Structures are given as C-alpha cells and as structure tokens.
Amino acid sequence: MKCFSSSVLRYSAAMNLIVTQRLPDLSRRLLDRLRPMVAGRLKPGMNAYAEQLFIYCCFDREKVKALELEDPMIGIVLYGQKEIWLGDRTHAFPPGSVFVLPGKVPMDVVNIPDETTGFYVALRLDVPSLPEGIAPLSATERLEGGEAGSFGVPLGEDLVEALCHAAAAVTDGAVSETIKRLRLTEVLALLRALPEARALFRQSLSEEVAWLIATAPSEPWSVSDMAGELGIGASTLRRHLTAEGTSFRAILRRERLKAAHSAIVSGASSIAAAEAAGYASRSHFSRRFRETFGTSPTGRR
C-alpha cells in the first residue's frame, strides 16, 4: 500500500506551485490552510480523520458508477480533479474547489490524480443532520424544484475562514464537542443561503415536522396546521409520516418534552416548562415527562 510522508508532500507541493498560483486567490488560500492537514495521512481509499471528517485518496484514475451517499456531504478538492456525472451533465472541480453532494441520489464520480504529484486527495465532511438553529428547506424552497444546476459552491472570504476553522476544530482532540458543533454550524449558516448547497438542507418529512414544532412548541399544533405549513394535504402528511415509521402525535410529544427539558435544565420551574412546551395540564405534563426521562420535572431539575 502506498503511503506518502510529509517530506514527499512538501516536494509535491513545491512541484505544484505553478499550477496553484493560477488558481483564484480564495482557492489558493484554502489549499494553503488545508493541505498541511493531510501531510503523512495519504493512503488509498476513504480514511477517517475525525468524526464526520474523512480524507479520500487515490493514485490512479478511477470511476465509481452509481455512487449513492447515505448522507449529504461537503467536499474540498486538495489535489487532482473531481468529475461528477448526473444524468447527461458533468461537473468538474479542480484543486481548491468546494462542492456539495446530496444523499441518496445515484451519480457517477470520476477522481483524476494530479499529473505532477500522481494522486487525488479530497476532504469530505458528512452532514447527517442539521444542528440546532439551522433550518431545513422551507415549503417554498422545496416547491422551487431540485438542487441548483451546479454542485460547486462559490467561495467567499467568510466561507473560506469558516471551513478552515471547522476543519481545524474537528481534528483537534483538545477542542470540546460544543466548539466543534459551533464551527460546523457557522459553515452551514453561510451555506444556507446558497442554491448550490441546497442538498445539505433537504431533510425527511418527519425531520421537517420536528423542526417546525421545535421553533414554537407551545403553539396548539394540529395535523392540518402542520400540513398547511408544509404545503401538502393532511392525509398526505399522515401517510408519509407512517411510511417513515412515526406519527404527528409522536413527533409533537417528543419535541414538546425536549423543549420542556431544556427549559428545566436552564432553571425554569416545572410550571413554566409545561407552559413553554404547550401543556395545559400540569399532571399530564408530569406524567409524560416521567415516562420519557424517568423522573419528575422537579426531580430532573
């Protein structure tokens, strides 16, 4: 198995200098910050760097047919070039490119090693779920159609900084999980407004329902209210949730109890927590809370 040391990578980077200088300034800056992260870590295939972050490397041109990702991902090409074929359209990404790929969509992928260094390398950040505060696609956005015509994400100063900070935080064992989540949230907040990144924010119907309830858990939600927010019929909503193995009532109870739990942990009384979660009956709230968390609201506090 081939493996490149940091000295070989330094030599390769020097050989690549002329090519890199031709890239846009932000792409060069991204490469200068992220390429050192892979020094000494290049082995063929997918290699876990940290949770959600992977290094993919190959030394020969390869084509993967009908690749279907489990979760959407953010990719950054460090060496070589990536081509993505979806239908009859081709998307090509040189070094310093950032792209987003959807989950559960078959596509053909071609990884092309750099002519000078002889290898292809990319960082891959999986996004299995959206962190708190990042909204999934709205009903209007979903009705606008599929993802944008290009998977390539336009770079900006803020996005380059956010990506580099997120990569550094995720790979640093001394950084807390809270900070890691914060850095990823910063990246997603910047990508949220970009049509090219829409695949990251397309979630299952049950996840969308949960997010909407979580934004206003005290509201008197009904199936018809939720269906109206989503732009679908109530019977369609029930049918799709059943197909996903859940129900509107189950999601509503879970999200309200999560809101109540957060309120109590933050110091609220059980009465205030019940009101914040939309429970009119304190006894009913206490019973549901005990069933879920194994203790009373007062005991949990």
C-alpha positions as YAML, in Angstrom:
chain: A
units: angstrom
residues:
- id: 1
  name: MET
  ca: [0.00, 0.00, 0.00]
- id: 2
  name: LYS
  ca: [1.36, 3.37, -0.95]
- id: 3
  name: CYS
  ca: [1.75, 5.99, 1.76]
- id: 4
  name: PHE
  ca: [3.30, 9.44, 1.42]
- id: 5
  name: SER
  ca: [5.32, 11.08, 4.17]
- id: 6
  name: SER
  ca: [5.25, 14.78, 4.92]
- id: 7
  name: SER
  ca: [8.57, 15.23, 3.09]
- id: 8
  name: VAL
  ca: [7.11, 13.78, -0.10]
- id: 9
  name: LEU
  ca: [4.08, 16.03, 0.30]
- id: 10
  name: ARG
  ca: [6.35, 19.07, 0.66]
- id: 11
  name: TYR
  ca: [8.13, 18.10, -2.55]
- id: 12
  name: SER
  ca: [4.84, 17.55, -4.31]
- id: 13
  name: ALA
  ca: [3.55, 20.91, -3.11]
- id: 14
  name: ALA
  ca: [6.64, 22.59, -4.50]
- id: 15
  name: MET
  ca: [6.16, 20.87, -7.86]
- id: 16
  name: ASN
  ca: [2.56, 22.04, -7.81]
- id: 17
  name: LEU
  ca: [3.42, 25.67, -7.12]
- id: 18
  name: ILE
  ca: [2.97, 26.93, -10.68]
- id: 19
  name: VAL
  ca: [-0.41, 25.24, -11.03]
- id: 20
  name: THR
  ca: [-1.58, 26.52, -7.66]
- id: 21
  name: GLN
  ca: [-0.57, 30.10, -8.49]
- id: 22
  name: ARG
  ca: [-3.01, 30.04, -11.40]
- id: 23
  name: LEU
  ca: [-5.94, 29.41, -9.07]
- id: 24
  name: PRO
  ca: [-8.18, 32.19, -7.72]
- id: 25
  name: ASP
  ca: [-6.88, 33.80, -4.55]
- id: 26
  name: LEU
  ca: [-9.50, 32.25, -2.26]
- id: 27
  name: SER
  ca: [-8.85, 28.76, -3.65]
- id: 28
  name: ARG
  ca: [-5.11, 29.21, -3.06]
- id: 29
  name: ARG
  ca: [-5.78, 30.37, 0.48]
- id: 30
  name: LEU
  ca: [-7.99, 27.35, 1.14]
- id: 31
  name: LEU
  ca: [-5.31, 24.96, -0.16]
- id: 32
  name: ASP
  ca: [-2.54, 26.64, 1.82]
- id: 33
  name: ARG
  ca: [-4.55, 26.16, 5.02]
- id: 34
  name: LEU
  ca: [-5.91, 22.65, 4.43]
- id: 35
  name: ARG
  ca: [-3.18, 20.78, 2.56]
- id: 36
  name: PRO
  ca: [-0.92, 20.58, 5.64]
- id: 37
  name: MET
  ca: [-3.73, 18.71, 7.41]
- id: 38
  name: VAL
  ca: [-3.28, 15.68, 5.14]
- id: 39
  name: ALA
  ca: [0.51, 15.52, 5.41]
- id: 40
  name: GLY
  ca: [1.55, 11.96, 6.26]
- id: 41
  name: ARG
  ca: [-2.04, 10.68, 6.06]
- id: 42
  name: LEU
  ca: [-2.36, 9.70, 2.40]
- id: 43
  name: LYS
  ca: [-3.45, 6.11, 1.90]
- id: 44
  name: PRO
  ca: [-5.68, 4.83, -0.90]
- id: 45
  name: GLY
  ca: [-9.38, 4.90, -0.14]
- id: 46
  name: MET
  ca: [-11.57, 6.58, 2.45]
- id: 47
  name: ASN
  ca: [-9.74, 7.30, 5.69]
- id: 48
  name: ALA
  ca: [-11.45, 8.66, 8.80]
- id: 49
  name: TYR
  ca: [-9.71, 11.76, 10.14]
- id: 50
  name: ALA
  ca: [-12.24, 12.58, 12.84]
- id: 51
  name: GLU
  ca: [-15.97, 12.24, 13.40]
- id: 52
  name: GLN
  ca: [-17.75, 13.26, 10.19]
- id: 53
  name: LEU
  ca: [-14.45, 14.24, 8.50]
- id: 54
  name: PHE
  ca: [-12.65, 11.93, 6.05]
- id: 55
  name: ILE
  ca: [-9.70, 12.04, 3.66]
- id: 56
  name: TYR
  ca: [-10.21, 10.34, 0.33]
- id: 57
  name: CYS
  ca: [-7.14, 9.49, -1.74]
- id: 58
  name: CYS
  ca: [-6.40, 7.55, -4.93]
- id: 59
  name: PHE
  ca: [-3.27, 7.13, -7.06]
- id: 60
  name: ASP
  ca: [-4.92, 6.01, -10.30]
- id: 61
  name: ARG
  ca: [-7.77, 7.50, -12.25]
- id: 62
  name: GLU
  ca: [-10.96, 5.85, -11.03]
- id: 63
  name: LYS
  ca: [-14.63, 5.93, -11.91]
- id: 64
  name: VAL
  ca: [-17.31, 4.98, -9.41]
- id: 65
  name: LYS
  ca: [-20.66, 4.24, -11.06]
- id: 66
  name: ALA
  ca: [-23.99, 4.88, -9.37]
- id: 67
  name: LEU
  ca: [-22.43, 6.20, -6.16]
- id: 68
  name: GLU
  ca: [-25.19, 6.85, -3.63]
- id: 69
  name: LEU
  ca: [-24.21, 8.62, -0.42]
- id: 70
  name: GLU
  ca: [-26.03, 7.81, 2.80]
- id: 71
  name: ASP
  ca: [-25.89, 11.48, 3.91]
- id: 72
  name: PRO
  ca: [-25.21, 14.76, 2.09]
- id: 73
  name: MET
  ca: [-21.62, 15.94, 2.25]
- id: 74
  name: ILE
  ca: [-19.32, 18.91, 1.78]
- id: 75
  name: GLY
  ca: [-16.21, 18.13, -0.29]
- id: 76
  name: ILE
  ca: [-12.99, 20.08, -0.82]
- id: 77
  name: VAL
  ca: [-10.55, 19.03, -3.57]
- id: 78
  name: LEU
  ca: [-6.94, 19.38, -2.38]
- id: 79
  name: TYR
  ca: [-5.05, 17.62, -5.21]
- id: 80
  name: GLY
  ca: [-6.18, 16.45, -8.65]
- id: 81
  name: GLN
  ca: [-9.66, 16.90, -10.10]
- id: 82
  name: LYS
  ca: [-13.10, 15.52, -9.44]
- id: 83
  name: GLU
  ca: [-15.83, 14.99, -12.03]
- id: 84
  name: ILE
  ca: [-19.45, 14.28, -11.16]
- id: 85
  name: TRP
  ca: [-21.88, 12.93, -13.74]
- id: 86
  name: LEU
  ca: [-25.57, 13.29, -13.02]
- id: 87
  name: GLY
  ca: [-27.74, 12.38, -15.98]
- id: 88
  name: ASP
  ca: [-26.12, 13.91, -19.04]
- id: 89
  name: ARG
  ca: [-24.48, 16.78, -17.15]
- id: 90
  name: THR
  ca: [-20.86, 16.88, -15.99]
- id: 91
  name: HIS
  ca: [-19.50, 18.96, -13.11]
- id: 92
  name: ALA
  ca: [-15.71, 19.33, -12.83]
- id: 93
  name: PHE
  ca: [-13.87, 20.54, -9.73]
- id: 94
  name: PRO
  ca: [-10.15, 21.47, -9.75]
- id: 95
  name: PRO
  ca: [-7.99, 21.90, -6.61]
- id: 96
  name: GLY
  ca: [-9.37, 24.48, -4.21]
- id: 97
  name: SER
  ca: [-12.98, 23.74, -5.17]
- id: 98
  name: VAL
  ca: [-15.75, 23.27, -2.63]
- id: 99
  name: PHE
  ca: [-18.77, 21.20, -3.64]
- id: 100
  name: VAL
  ca: [-21.88, 19.73, -2.06]
- id: 101
  name: LEU
  ca: [-23.31, 16.31, -2.94]
- id: 102
  name: PRO
  ca: [-26.81, 15.12, -1.99]
- id: 103
  name: GLY
  ca: [-27.58, 11.94, -0.12]
- id: 104
  name: LYS
  ca: [-29.47, 9.03, -1.65]
- id: 105
  name: VAL
  ca: [-29.05, 10.25, -5.25]
- id: 106
  name: PRO
  ca: [-27.18, 7.87, -7.62]
- id: 107
  name: MET
  ca: [-24.41, 9.59, -9.60]
- id: 108
  name: ASP
  ca: [-21.19, 8.66, -11.39]
- id: 109
  name: VAL
  ca: [-17.97, 10.06, -9.94]
- id: 110
  name: VAL
  ca: [-14.53, 10.28, -11.55]
- id: 111
  name: ASN
  ca: [-11.42, 11.03, -9.46]
- id: 112
  name: ILE
  ca: [-8.43, 12.19, -11.52]
- id: 113
  name: PRO
  ca: [-4.97, 12.29, -9.91]
- id: 114
  name: ASP
  ca: [-2.81, 15.37, -10.37]
- id: 115
  name: GLU
  ca: [-0.33, 14.94, -13.25]
- id: 116
  name: THR
  ca: [2.57, 16.27, -11.18]
- id: 117
  name: THR
  ca: [2.05, 14.63, -7.79]
- id: 118
  name: GLY
  ca: [0.31, 11.49, -9.06]
- id: 119
  name: PHE
  ca: [-2.52, 11.46, -6.54]
- id: 120
  name: TYR
  ca: [-6.04, 12.74, -5.97]
- id: 121
  name: VAL
  ca: [-6.95, 13.95, -2.49]
- id: 122
  name: ALA
  ca: [-10.15, 15.46, -1.10]
- id: 123
  name: LEU
  ca: [-11.57, 16.23, 2.32]
- id: 124
  name: ARG
  ca: [-15.12, 15.04, 2.95]
- id: 125
  name: LEU
  ca: [-17.34, 16.37, 5.72]
- id: 126
  name: ASP
  ca: [-20.58, 14.39, 6.18]
- id: 127
  name: VAL
  ca: [-23.71, 16.21, 7.37]
- id: 128
  name: PRO
  ca: [-26.10, 13.51, 8.65]
- id: 129
  name: SER
  ca: [-28.30, 16.04, 10.46]
- id: 130
  name: LEU
  ca: [-28.68, 19.77, 10.85]
- id: 131
  name: PRO
  ca: [-27.51, 21.37, 14.09]
- id: 132
  name: GLU
  ca: [-29.86, 23.43, 16.23]
- id: 133
  name: GLY
  ca: [-30.61, 26.80, 14.68]
- id: 134
  name: ILE
  ca: [-30.15, 25.73, 11.05]
- id: 135
  name: ALA
  ca: [-33.45, 25.40, 9.22]
- id: 136
  name: PRO
  ca: [-34.26, 22.71, 6.66]
- id: 137
  name: LEU
  ca: [-35.70, 23.77, 3.31]
- id: 138
  name: SER
  ca: [-38.97, 25.63, 3.57]
- id: 139
  name: ALA
  ca: [-42.10, 24.63, 1.69]
- id: 140
  name: THR
  ca: [-41.41, 27.40, -0.85]
- id: 141
  name: GLU
  ca: [-37.84, 26.26, -1.39]
- id: 142
  name: ARG
  ca: [-38.95, 22.67, -1.88]
- id: 143
  name: LEU
  ca: [-41.51, 23.73, -4.47]
- id: 144
  name: GLU
  ca: [-38.84, 25.58, -6.43]
- id: 145
  name: GLY
  ca: [-37.57, 22.23, -7.68]
- id: 146
  name: GLY
  ca: [-34.37, 20.26, -7.30]
- id: 147
  name: GLU
  ca: [-30.91, 21.38, -6.39]
- id: 148
  name: ALA
  ca: [-29.13, 24.07, -8.34]
- id: 149
  name: GLY
  ca: [-27.59, 23.25, -11.70]
- id: 150
  name: SER
  ca: [-24.11, 23.09, -10.23]
- id: 151
  name: PHE
  ca: [-22.81, 21.33, -7.12]
- id: 152
  name: GLY
  ca: [-19.90, 23.78, -6.93]
- id: 153
  name: VAL
  ca: [-20.10, 26.28, -4.07]
- id: 154
  name: PRO
  ca: [-18.86, 29.84, -4.78]
- id: 155
  name: LEU
  ca: [-16.14, 30.81, -2.33]
- id: 156
  name: GLY
  ca: [-16.21, 33.92, -0.18]
- id: 157
  name: GLU
  ca: [-13.87, 35.27, 2.48]
- id: 158
  name: ASP
  ca: [-16.17, 34.23, 5.32]
- id: 159
  name: LEU
  ca: [-16.75, 30.74, 3.94]
- id: 160
  name: VAL
  ca: [-13.03, 30.05, 3.49]
- id: 161
  name: GLU
  ca: [-12.35, 31.11, 7.07]
- id: 162
  name: ALA
  ca: [-15.29, 29.10, 8.41]
- id: 163
  name: LEU
  ca: [-14.24, 25.94, 6.54]
- id: 164
  name: CYS
  ca: [-10.67, 26.19, 7.79]
- id: 165
  name: HIS
  ca: [-11.75, 26.84, 11.37]
- id: 166
  name: ALA
  ca: [-14.21, 23.93, 11.24]
- id: 167
  name: ALA
  ca: [-11.62, 21.51, 9.86]
- id: 168
  name: ALA
  ca: [-9.09, 22.57, 12.48]
- id: 169
  name: ALA
  ca: [-11.62, 22.22, 15.30]
- id: 170
  name: VAL
  ca: [-12.95, 18.83, 14.21]
- id: 171
  name: THR
  ca: [-9.44, 17.36, 14.06]
- id: 172
  name: ASP
  ca: [-8.24, 18.82, 17.37]
- id: 173
  name: GLY
  ca: [-8.73, 16.38, 20.21]
- id: 174
  name: ALA
  ca: [-8.41, 19.18, 22.75]
- id: 175
  name: VAL
  ca: [-11.41, 21.08, 21.36]
- id: 176
  name: SER
  ca: [-14.75, 20.43, 23.05]
- id: 177
  name: GLU
  ca: [-17.69, 18.92, 21.20]
- id: 178
  name: THR
  ca: [-19.60, 22.14, 21.78]
- id: 179
  name: ILE
  ca: [-16.99, 24.17, 19.90]
- id: 180
  name: LYS
  ca: [-16.88, 21.58, 17.10]
- id: 181
  name: ARG
  ca: [-20.66, 21.83, 16.67]
- id: 182
  name: LEU
  ca: [-20.41, 25.61, 16.70]
- id: 183
  name: ARG
  ca: [-17.79, 25.62, 13.93]
- id: 184
  name: LEU
  ca: [-19.90, 23.29, 11.79]
- id: 185
  name: THR
  ca: [-22.95, 25.47, 12.43]
- id: 186
  name: GLU
  ca: [-21.01, 28.51, 11.21]
- id: 187
  name: VAL
  ca: [-20.23, 26.74, 7.93]
- id: 188
  name: LEU
  ca: [-23.83, 25.63, 7.42]
- id: 189
  name: ALA
  ca: [-25.17, 29.10, 8.25]
- id: 190
  name: LEU
  ca: [-23.06, 30.54, 5.42]
- id: 191
  name: LEU
  ca: [-24.08, 27.77, 3.01]
- id: 192
  name: ARG
  ca: [-27.78, 28.04, 3.88]
- id: 193
  name: ALA
  ca: [-28.37, 30.95, 1.51]
- id: 194
  name: LEU
  ca: [-26.64, 29.30, -1.48]
- id: 195
  name: PRO
  ca: [-28.77, 27.36, -4.00]
- id: 196
  name: GLU
  ca: [-25.73, 25.20, -4.78]
- id: 197
  name: ALA
  ca: [-25.73, 23.90, -1.19]
- id: 198
  name: ARG
  ca: [-29.44, 23.11, -1.02]
- id: 199
  name: ALA
  ca: [-28.83, 19.36, -0.78]
- id: 200
  name: LEU
  ca: [-27.49, 19.81, 2.76]
- id: 201
  name: PHE
  ca: [-30.81, 21.19, 3.97]
- id: 202
  name: ARG
  ca: [-33.24, 18.76, 2.35]
- id: 203
  name: GLN
  ca: [-34.48, 16.51, 5.14]
- id: 204
  name: SER
  ca: [-37.11, 13.85, 5.64]
- id: 205
  name: LEU
  ca: [-40.68, 14.95, 6.25]
- id: 206
  name: SER
  ca: [-40.56, 13.84, 9.88]
- id: 207
  name: GLU
  ca: [-37.43, 15.93, 10.45]
- id: 208
  name: GLU
  ca: [-39.10, 18.97, 8.90]
- id: 209
  name: VAL
  ca: [-42.15, 18.48, 11.11]
- id: 210
  name: ALA
  ca: [-39.93, 18.20, 14.17]
- id: 211
  name: TRP
  ca: [-38.02, 21.35, 13.28]
- id: 212
  name: LEU
  ca: [-41.21, 23.40, 12.83]
- id: 213
  name: ILE
  ca: [-42.63, 22.22, 16.15]
- id: 214
  name: ALA
  ca: [-39.33, 22.97, 17.90]
- id: 215
  name: THR
  ca: [-39.49, 26.59, 16.70]
- id: 216
  name: ALA
  ca: [-42.81, 27.08, 18.56]
- id: 217
  name: PRO
  ca: [-43.51, 24.13, 20.91]
- id: 218
  name: SER
  ca: [-46.22, 25.98, 22.85]
- id: 219
  name: GLU
  ca: [-48.37, 26.52, 19.75]
- id: 220
  name: PRO
  ca: [-51.57, 24.41, 19.54]
- id: 221
  name: TRP
  ca: [-50.27, 22.38, 16.61]
- id: 222
  name: SER
  ca: [-52.65, 20.14, 14.67]
- id: 223
  name: VAL
  ca: [-52.11, 17.90, 11.67]
- id: 224
  name: SER
  ca: [-53.96, 20.36, 9.45]
- id: 225
  name: ASP
  ca: [-51.87, 23.29, 10.74]
- id: 226
  name: MET
  ca: [-48.65, 21.42, 10.03]
- id: 227
  name: ALA
  ca: [-49.83, 20.28, 6.60]
- id: 228
  name: GLY
  ca: [-50.59, 23.90, 5.73]
- id: 229
  name: GLU
  ca: [-47.09, 24.97, 6.77]
- id: 230
  name: LEU
  ca: [-45.59, 22.25, 4.59]
- id: 231
  name: GLY
  ca: [-47.84, 22.94, 1.61]
- id: 232
  name: ILE
  ca: [-49.36, 19.44, 1.49]
- id: 233
  name: GLY
  ca: [-52.65, 17.80, 2.47]
- id: 234
  name: ALA
  ca: [-53.27, 16.45, 5.96]
- id: 235
  name: SER
  ca: [-53.87, 12.91, 4.69]
- id: 236
  name: THR
  ca: [-50.65, 13.08, 2.66]
- id: 237
  name: LEU
  ca: [-48.75, 14.19, 5.76]
- id: 238
  name: ARG
  ca: [-50.14, 11.31, 7.82]
- id: 239
  name: ARG
  ca: [-49.36, 8.77, 5.09]
- id: 240
  name: HIS
  ca: [-45.75, 9.91, 4.64]
- id: 241
  name: LEU
  ca: [-45.07, 10.01, 8.37]
- id: 242
  name: THR
  ca: [-46.43, 6.49, 8.71]
- id: 243
  name: ALA
  ca: [-44.10, 5.38, 5.90]
- id: 244
  name: GLU
  ca: [-41.22, 6.88, 7.89]
- id: 245
  name: GLY
  ca: [-42.24, 4.87, 10.94]
- id: 246
  name: THR
  ca: [-43.65, 7.67, 13.04]
- id: 247
  name: SER
  ca: [-46.72, 9.87, 13.52]
- id: 248
  name: PHE
  ca: [-47.53, 13.53, 14.02]
- id: 249
  name: ARG
  ca: [-48.60, 12.91, 17.62]
- id: 250
  name: ALA
  ca: [-45.35, 11.11, 18.46]
- id: 251
  name: ILE
  ca: [-43.22, 13.91, 16.98]
- id: 252
  name: LEU
  ca: [-45.27, 16.59, 18.73]
- id: 253
  name: ARG
  ca: [-44.89, 14.89, 22.12]
- id: 254
  name: ARG
  ca: [-41.15, 14.34, 21.65]
- id: 255
  name: GLU
  ca: [-40.37, 17.91, 20.61]
- id: 256
  name: ARG
  ca: [-42.51, 19.45, 23.34]
- id: 257
  name: LEU
  ca: [-40.84, 17.32, 26.01]
- id: 258
  name: LYS
  ca: [-37.42, 18.22, 24.63]
- id: 259
  name: ALA
  ca: [-38.36, 21.89, 24.93]
- id: 260
  name: ALA
  ca: [-39.57, 21.36, 28.48]
- id: 261
  name: HIS
  ca: [-36.39, 19.51, 29.41]
- id: 262
  name: SER
  ca: [-34.24, 22.34, 28.04]
- id: 263
  name: ALA
  ca: [-36.27, 24.89, 29.98]
- id: 264
  name: ILE
  ca: [-35.88, 22.97, 33.25]
- id: 265
  name: VAL
  ca: [-32.14, 22.47, 32.73]
- id: 266
  name: SER
  ca: [-31.90, 26.24, 32.19]
- id: 267
  name: GLY
  ca: [-33.51, 26.84, 35.59]
- id: 268
  name: ALA
  ca: [-37.20, 27.21, 34.78]
- id: 269
  name: SER
  ca: [-39.84, 25.87, 37.15]
- id: 270
  name: SER
  ca: [-41.90, 22.83, 36.16]
- id: 271
  name: ILE
  ca: [-44.93, 25.09, 35.70]
- id: 272
  name: ALA
  ca: [-43.05, 27.43, 33.37]
- id: 273
  name: ALA
  ca: [-41.58, 24.48, 31.47]
- id: 274
  name: ALA
  ca: [-45.04, 22.97, 30.97]
- id: 275
  name: GLU
  ca: [-46.37, 26.26, 29.65]
- id: 276
  name: ALA
  ca: [-43.37, 26.74, 27.34]
- id: 277
  name: ALA
  ca: [-43.96, 23.25, 25.92]
- id: 278
  name: GLY
  ca: [-47.67, 23.82, 25.32]
- id: 279
  name: TYR
  ca: [-49.05, 21.62, 28.13]
- id: 280
  name: ALA
  ca: [-52.24, 22.98, 29.71]
- id: 281
  name: SER
  ca: [-52.45, 20.15, 32.26]
- id: 282
  name: ARG
  ca: [-49.60, 20.02, 34.79]
- id: 283
  name: SER
  ca: [-50.43, 16.46, 35.81]
- id: 284
  name: HIS
  ca: [-50.45, 15.30, 32.20]
- id: 285
  name: PHE
  ca: [-47.12, 17.06, 31.64]
- id: 286
  name: SER
  ca: [-45.58, 15.46, 34.72]
- id: 287
  name: ARG
  ca: [-46.75, 12.01, 33.66]
- id: 288
  name: ARG
  ca: [-45.34, 12.34, 30.12]
- id: 289
  name: PHE
  ca: [-42.10, 13.80, 31.46]
- id: 290
  name: ARG
  ca: [-41.62, 10.91, 33.87]
- id: 291
  name: GLU
  ca: [-42.34, 8.35, 31.11]
- id: 292
  name: THR
  ca: [-39.68, 9.94, 28.91]
- id: 293
  name: PHE
  ca: [-36.93, 10.91, 31.34]
- id: 294
  name: GLY
  ca: [-37.56, 8.52, 34.23]
- id: 295
  name: THR
  ca: [-38.10, 11.23, 36.83]
- id: 296
  name: SER
  ca: [-40.47, 14.07, 37.59]
- id: 297
  name: PRO
  ca: [-39.83, 17.56, 36.20]
- id: 298
  name: THR
  ca: [-38.85, 18.71, 39.70]
- id: 299
  name: GLY
  ca: [-36.52, 15.76, 40.15]
- id: 300
  name: ARG
  ca: [-34.87, 16.35, 36.79]
- id: 301
  name: ARG
  ca: [-34.21, 19.93, 37.72]
...
